[in-house]
Each structure stands twice: as C-alpha cells, then as structure tokens.
Amino acid sequence: MRKTIAAQAAYQMRLYLRSPRALVAAALTPLALMVLLAAISDHRAEPGYEEWLAASMATLGLASMCYTTLAASLVASRDAGVLKRLFATPLPLWAHLAGRVLATVAVALVQAAVLFAVARLAYGAALPTAWTAGVGLLLGAVALCSIGLAVAQVVPRGDAAATLLSSTLLPVVLVSGVFFPVDRLPGWVARVAEFSPLTHTGALVGGEGGWAHFAWLLGWTAVALAFTRWRFRLEPFTPGRPRGLRRSVA
C-alpha cells in the first residue's frame, strides 16, 4: 500500500507541475510579503524581527498551499467526477487522498526551505532550531491539509471555492500572529488566537518548544479527518436535488 500512496503522490506532483500557476502564486505570495514587510515595517530594526518574519511567512505559505490549494483542487476533482470514478477502480479513496496530502506537504516543505534560505541570505536571519522547526512544519502542514480536506466537504460547488476558502483563511491569518506577534494582540483576539492551528504552527516554526503546540496540531488533525470521513461527498451539491453520493473514505 505504501507503493500505491507513493505513486498517487508522484501523480499529484506531476499535476501540480503541469499547472504551475497555483504553485507559483502560493510560493511567491509569502516571499513577496516578506520582502515588502522587511522594507516598510516599523519593527524591522528590532532584534529577532527577521527570524520572526521568516517563520511567519513560512507559516503563511503552508496555509496557502496546504489549505487553499489542496481544498480547491479537491473540489475541482469532485466537480469533474474524478472522485466518483475512483470507485470503479481498485484504488481505495483514502489512498488517493493520502497521495494528494503527501504531495502537497512535500511541496509546502520545499517552499518553506526556500523562504528560510532567502531570509538567511538576504537579511541574515538565523535559522530556527532544526528539530522544532522541522516537526512544526511537518505537523502544521498535515494539520492544514486535514482542515483543507474537511472544509472542501462544505464547499457546495467549484465556483464558490475561491470565495469561501479565501474568506475563511484571511481572518484566521490576521489573528494567528502571522502579521502581528501574538503577544501584541488585544486580549480577546489573543484568546481566540490560542485556538488557531496557525498560531501553534508559527510558534514551532519559530523555534518555540512546548508540547501544547504539538497537542493542538494533532487535535486539529484528528478532528478534521473525522469530519472529512463523516461528511465526504463525491458530487457537488445542486439545489433541489439530493446532496450527492456520500461514501466512506475508509
């Protein structure tokens, strides 16, 4: 089964490379924001600002790739009938989804490594602790992919995907310490930020330890996967018609 998942991941990687616009947008957005913020921010002279900025933009890149891009591609496959046709093949649906997630996580990790390299070369940012940052990137990517799979189940049709995904991502980004350090957020916003997976991903990527961050990301992953399994749909929702065939991903 590992070979099957690896083959699906390789296939998904080829699909990404054949349509690179989403990859380019996901990669260039956090990089461009890092360059812009490093040039205009009032805090750029503060000690450790470059390291915080690099970790924050790496977290934003994970969210863009693992949440938005993965969820949008899954909705597009559902609307095109790709997921439904899988049941006519011996390939388990969960293996197909695992391959998608594996390919997306691999791309997101490469993207983060490139961003840290640019931050190091251009701004002299110190690299975070390898173990903490590496595990944080991996767990954060898996958690965000799982949330992307879950949210894709409530997107009614592909034409609503971009609006719904962007409108749900932006508020979370704003309260999760990506653009403003969490300790500078107002009281109620800081309390909301404690629940965000991006907050805990950013803390780990920035080199901050603590088992609470790992526990939050694992919890988000478990809840999102459970919701995906419960609500998984193979067809888009059409008003006035049944909600489409639901099948277990197990």
C-alpha positions, 0 to 999 in steps of 0.5 A, a space after each residue: 500500500 505504501 507503493 500505491 500512496 507513493 505513486 498517487 503522490 508522484 501523480 499529484 506532483 506531476 499535476 501540480 507541475 503541469 499547472 504551475 500557476 497555483 504553485 507559483 502564486 502560493 510560493 511567491 505570495 509569502 516571499 513577496 510579503 516578506 520582502 515588502 514587510 522587511 522594507 516598510 515595517 516599523 519593527 524591522 530594526 528590532 532584534 529577532 524581527 527577521 527570524 520572526 518574519 521568516 517563520 511567519 511567512 513560512 507559516 503563511 505559505 503552508 496555509 496557502 498551499 496546504 489549505 487553499 490549494 489542496 481544498 480547491 483542487 479537491 473540489 475541482 476533482 469532485 466537480 469533474 467526477 474524478 472522485 466518483 470514478 475512483 470507485 470503479 477502480 481498485 484504488 481505495 479513496 483514502 489512498 488517493 487522498 493520502 497521495 494528494 496530502 503527501 504531495 502537497 506537504 512535500 511541496 509546502 516543505 520545499 517552499 518553506 526551505 526556500 523562504 528560510 534560505 532567502 531570509 538567511 541570505 538576504 537579511 541574515 536571519 538565523 535559522 530556527 532550531 532544526 528539530 522544532 522547526 522541522 516537526 512544526 512544519 511537518 505537523 502544521 502542514 498535515 494539520 492544514 491539509 486535514 482542515 483543507 480536506 474537511 472544509 472542501 466537504 462544505 464547499 457546495 460547488 467549484 465556483 464558490 471555492 475561491 470565495 469561501 476558502 479565501 474568506 475563511 483563511 484571511 481572518 484566521 491569518 490576521 489573528 494567528 500572529 502571522 502579521 502581528 506577534 501574538 503577544 501584541 494582540 488585544 486580549 480577546 483576539 489573543 484568546 481566540 488566537 490560542 485556538 488557531 492551528 496557525 498560531 501553534 504552527 508559527 510558534 514551532 516554526 519559530 523555534 518555540 518548544 512546548 508540547 501544547 503546540 504539538 497537542 493542538 496540531 494533532 487535535 486539529 488533525 484528528 478532528 478534521 479527518 473525522 469530519 472529512 470521513 463523516 461528511 465526504 461527498 463525491 458530487 457537488 451539491 445542486 439545489 433541489 436535488 439530493 446532496 450527492 453520493 456520500 461514501 466512506 473514505 475508509 
